[in-house]
Structures are given as C-alpha cells and as structure tokens.
Amino acid sequence: MAREKVSVRLAPEAARWLRREAAERHITVSALVEECVRRAMGADRLEMFVRACLQGVAELVAGEGARAEDVRGAKIRLLGAAKGEMYGGKGRGGQGPG
C-alpha cells in the first residue's frame, strides 16, 4: 500500500511517549501513529453506533409514546448507571464518580 508522508509537531511529552511506546512494542513510530489514527477513525464510527443504541434503549425504557424529556431523562439515568459500572460507583442515576 502506498504511504503518504505527513509531518506533525507534538508537545515534548507526547513525542517521548510515542518513541517509548514504539520501542516497547518493537515497531516504528510511524506504525504506532498509523495505528492510533486508525483507532481514532474507528472510534468515530463506534461512537455513532453507541449513540444510536443509547437513543433506542432510552426510547424503550421511557415507554411507548414517551415525551422527549422522558427519553432524555432515561438517557441520563442509563449513562449514570454505565458510568457507575465503569468507575466503580453505585451505578444509579449518576451517583458514581465523574
């Protein structure tokens, strides 16, 4: 596959991290940067999918014919529970950290 050269300027700590991480993995800095960019590109698609799922689940939780504010409230409760699971909080209504 053809490669295109791109130059970037990074903060010193970011550049050090790139060099150290690439060395630990026994890959080039270029390969690591490409991996990071590909992950970021995939993350955008994943975020769109997750947002669509959240909307669908919130609509189901709020109930058929629910008002928009009820769906928003269901989303907030679902996100609070997810944050609680991720960060070790209680997982109810956003009571966990964060």
C-alpha positions as CSV (number, residue, x, y, z in Angstrom):
1,M,0.0,0.0,0.0
2,A,1.3,3.5,-0.9
3,R,2.2,5.7,2.0
4,E,2.0,9.5,2.2
5,K,4.4,11.4,4.3
6,V,2.9,13.7,6.9
7,S,4.8,16.0,9.3
8,V,3.4,16.9,12.7
9,R,4.6,18.9,15.7
10,L,4.0,17.4,19.1
11,A,4.5,18.5,22.7
12,P,7.7,17.0,24.0
13,E,5.9,14.7,26.4
14,A,3.8,13.3,23.5
15,A,6.8,12.8,21.4
16,R,8.6,11.0,24.2
17,W,5.6,8.8,24.8
18,L,5.4,7.9,21.1
19,R,9.1,6.9,21.0
20,R,8.9,5.0,24.2
21,E,5.7,3.1,23.3
22,A,7.1,2.3,19.8
23,A,10.3,0.9,21.3
24,E,8.4,-1.2,23.8
25,R,6.3,-2.7,21.0
26,H,9.3,-3.1,18.7
27,I,7.6,-1.1,16.0
28,T,8.4,2.2,14.3
29,V,6.9,5.5,15.4
30,S,5.2,5.7,12.1
31,A,3.5,2.4,12.6
32,L,2.3,3.5,16.0
33,V,1.0,6.8,14.7
34,E,-0.9,5.0,12.0
35,E,-2.4,2.5,14.5
36,C,-3.5,5.4,16.7
37,V,-5.1,7.2,13.7
38,R,-6.9,4.1,12.6
39,R,-8.2,3.6,16.1
40,A,-9.4,7.2,16.2
41,M,-11.2,6.7,12.8
42,G,-12.9,3.6,14.1
43,A,-13.8,5.3,17.4
44,D,-15.8,7.9,15.4
45,R,-17.9,5.1,13.9
46,L,-18.2,3.3,17.2
47,E,-19.4,6.4,18.9
48,M,-22.1,7.0,16.3
49,F,-23.3,3.4,16.8
50,V,-23.3,3.7,20.6
51,R,-25.2,6.9,20.5
52,A,-27.8,5.3,18.2
53,C,-28.1,2.3,20.6
54,L,-28.4,4.6,23.6
55,Q,-31.2,6.5,21.9
56,G,-33.1,3.3,21.1
57,V,-32.7,1.9,24.6
58,A,-33.8,5.2,26.2
59,E,-36.9,5.2,24.0
60,L,-37.7,1.6,25.1
61,V,-37.1,2.5,28.8
62,A,-39.1,5.7,28.6
63,G,-42.0,3.7,27.1
64,E,-44.2,3.9,24.0
65,G,-45.3,7.4,23.2
66,A,-43.0,9.0,25.8
67,R,-42.3,12.7,25.6
68,A,-38.9,13.9,24.5
69,E,-38.0,15.0,28.1
70,D,-38.8,11.5,29.4
71,V,-36.5,10.0,26.8
72,R,-33.7,12.5,27.8
73,G,-34.3,11.5,31.4
74,A,-33.9,7.8,30.6
75,K,-30.7,8.6,28.7
76,I,-29.3,10.4,31.7
77,R,-30.2,7.5,34.0
78,L,-28.7,5.0,31.6
79,L,-25.5,7.0,31.3
80,G,-25.3,7.4,35.0
81,A,-25.6,3.6,35.5
82,A,-22.9,3.0,32.9
83,K,-20.5,5.5,34.5
84,G,-21.1,3.8,37.8
85,E,-20.3,0.4,36.3
86,M,-17.2,1.8,34.6
87,Y,-15.8,3.8,37.6
88,G,-17.0,1.6,40.5
89,G,-19.7,3.9,41.7
90,K,-23.2,2.8,42.7
91,G,-24.4,2.9,39.1
92,R,-27.7,4.6,39.9
93,G,-28.6,8.0,38.4
94,G,-25.1,9.2,38.0
95,Q,-24.1,8.8,41.7
96,G,-20.7,7.4,40.8
97,P,-17.6,9.5,40.0
98,G,-17.4,11.5,37.0
